[in-house]
Amino acid sequence: MTSTFALLSHPDPDSVVAWRGSQPVTASRFLADVHALAARLPPGDHVFNACADRYRFAVGLCASLLCGKVSLLPSAQTPETVRQLAAFAPDVFCLYDDADGSVALPRFFYDASEPEPSAPLPVPDIPAERLMAYVFTSGTTGQPVAHAKTWGAMVRGARATAQRLGLADGRAWTLVGTLPPQHMFGLEATVMLALQGSAALASVRAFYPADIRAALRDVPQPRALVTSPVHLRALLQSDSDLPAADLVLSATAPMSRAMARQAQAGLAAPLLEIYGSTETGAMATRKTADTDEWTLLPGITLESRSDHAGDGESEPAIRVRGGHIDEPVALGDAIAPLDAGRFVLHGRKADMIKIAGKRTSLAYLNQQLTAIDGVQDGTFYVPDDVHEVEAAGRVVRLVALAVAPGVPAARILQELRERIDAAFLPRPLCLVDRLPRNAAGKLPREALAPLVAAQLAQRHAPGFVIDAGHPAIAGHFPGNPVVPGVVLLDHAILQIGAALGQPLAVAQVGTVKFLSPVRPGERVEVAHQLHGDHAGTASIRFTLRAGGRDVASGTLSTRATLASREASPC
C-alpha cells in the first residue's frame, strides 16, 4: 500500500497557517489559494519557484505538488543559475510574484487576488514517494548540484525536527525567517516546519536588522527566529533594543559559543543550532551556548569506515542513514562520533587546511576573524592552486577579507596573531566595503574569487595606497588627514627595491621636495631612474605622482652598486 501524508497538520480550518504582516491567514484560506493556483499553472513538469513572499512561495510549492509538478529551488537567481536550470529541465517555467522581476524563462505571474473560499476544502493527502523538489547546493565550493526531495522525506524530517525543538507543545508557534525559502534550511525550517508542525510562517523575508525587529514585533508569541550566523551577527551589532523571541534557530555555518550566548541574552531566548546539508536535510541539533556536542534526530545513525587521505593520514569516512533520509549519504564533514546519538563536528573536509604540518578549518579561522571587535563580517580564502603550491614544496598563503569600518588592518592582524597559529595568518588581509554574500548568507566561490583577484591586483599594481587606518594618519592631522612625508618616502623605497629585485640599503637621502599633500586612499605611483655609480654606490632619482600631479621628488644613495635599468614605474 502506498503511504500518504496530509498537506497540513493543522487541527481545524481556522488554525493560523501564516501571518502576512499582522494579518493571520487560516488553513481554510491557504487550501483555497493552493487549489486555485494549481488549477491555473501552465503546462510543464518543472517549476522554478522564485516567489520572494514566503506565503506565496508556500502556496506555489503546494500547488505544484498537488498537480504533480516538481519545484526547482536554487539558492541564487543569477543569469548563470537560470541557464543551468533551463539545461537541467528544458520545460521549466518561472513562478514569480515581483512584477519588476526579469528571468530568461517562460514566466507565470502569481496574482494573489483570489476570492474568499465559499466553503472549507478538505486537506489533500499526498503520496510519500512523490517527487516534490530538486534543491540545489549553494555553490560555495564549486558548481551547484541538484538533490531530489520526496514529499515523504520532507514531512518526516519536519515532524522529527518539530518534536526535537519543542514546537509540538500545543501552542501556536510563528516562524520568522531570514533565509529565503528556496534554500534548504529556509525550506525546512520556515515552510515545512510550519506545514507539518502546526505552526505559522511569517510571509515577510526579514533580511536586514530593522526588518527582523519589525517582523518579530508583528507576530504573536510564541515565536521562533530562523536565521544564520551572518544575519544574527548583523542583528546583534545593530541595536540593543531587540524584541524577545521564544526560540532562535541557526544553521548554514557553525556558530561560536560566545556569539550564541550573546544572542540568547539579546533576544531573551534559547538558541539551538541545526546541523544538516542540502543532501540530507536537518540531522542533528545542539545548544551551542552550553556544548560542542551534536545530538542526532530520532532514527538517524552514523556509520564510519576507514578512508585514507592523500597525505597518507587516515580519516574516518562518515555515512548517515535512517530517519527521513531515504538513502545513505556520505558526509563531506570531519566528524568524530561519541556514541550512537552524539558527535563532535570538526568542519568540512573541503575546508580543512594543512600548512607547515599544522591543520585547521576555514570555519574556525572565520570565527576568529569575525569575533574581533569592530569586524562586521569577514572570511578567509584559499587560493585555487593550493594543491599545486603544496606539491611544489612552497608555503600556502591564505587571503582574508574583512568588513571593518574604521578599524586599521594592523590591529586586526595583531588580534589574529593572538587567536590563531602564525602559519594561518592571512597574507594579505584586505579591508573591503562588503562581501558578496547570497540571500542565504553564504559566499559562493564564483562570487568571492573575482573580489579576491581584484584586491590582490590592486595591492600588486604599480604604486601604493596608504589607507585611513594607518597609525600615522591619526595625528597628521585631525580633521584634515594627510599622509606624512616619511611614510611616503618609506613606501617609495620599498617599491623601488621591489622593482629592482633587491632590497635597497639606503646610505643617504638627498634633497626631497614634497610638492602636494597626499590624502589617505590615494594611489601613489613611483617612477625612478638610476645614475652612474661612484665609490661602490648608486644614485637613484625618484618622482611620486598621485591623481595626475607630482607630489614628491628627490634622490637616494645606496650602499651597493645596482645594475642599471631604465626609468620605470613600480
Secondary structure, 3 states (H helix, E strand, C coil): CCCEEECCCCCCCCCEEEEECCEEEEHHHHHHHHHHHHHHCCCCCEEEECCCCHHHHHHHHHHHHHCCCEEEECCCCCHHHHHHHHHHCCCCEEEECCCCCCCCCCEEECCCCCCCCCCCCCCCEEECCCEEEEEECCCCCCCCCEEEEEHHHHHHHHHHHHHHHCCCCCCCCEEEECCCCCCHHHHHHHHHHHHHCCCEEECCCCCCHHHHHHHHHHCCCCEEEEECHHHHHHHHHHCCCCCCCCEEEECCCCCCHHHHHHHHHHHCCCEEEEEEECCCEEEEEECCCCCCEEEECCCEEEEEEEEECCCCCEEEEEEEEECCEEEEEECCEEEEECCCCEEEEEEEHHHEEEECCEEEEHHHHHHHHHCCCCCCEEEEECCCCHHHHHHCCCCCCCEEEEECCCCCHHHHHHHHHHHCCHHHCCCCEEECCCCCCCCCCCCCHHHHHHHHHHHHHHHHCCCEECCCCCCCCCCCCCCCCCCCHHHHHHHHHHHHHHHHCCCCCEEEEEEEEECCCCCCCCEEEEEEEEEEEECCEEEEEEEEEECCEEEEEEEEEECCCCCCCCCEEC
